[in-house]
């Protein structure tokens, strides 16, 4: 179901980009900006739609702050591609911090289950 929604969003974004492209936007800079933004976001959503079966299991094993950093990083790069290096650095630092947290976390001990037999 989620993949179908992602495909619909992709088609809507790409359709909006095509519609804005064929409009008379020579004097309207904001329409050109939104057209380019729709095109980039549509292409990223399309790539995510293609990789969806591989991305879901990969993200399910990651902690929530790391997932949030990846999603926000992708959104920031889609809006402004010049932010790719700083955002990549921030995501890498968060990943390293998560690895250090995992490395120094205490191990879970297994508790013995009390026996269900009654002692008399």
Secondary structure, 3 states (H helix, E strand, C coil): CHHHHHHHHHHHHHHHHHHHHCCCCCCCHHHHHHHHHHHHHHHHHHHHHHHHHHHHHHHHCCCHHHHHHHHHHHHHHHHCHHHHHHHHHHHHHHHHHHHHHHHHCCCCCCCCCCCCCCCC
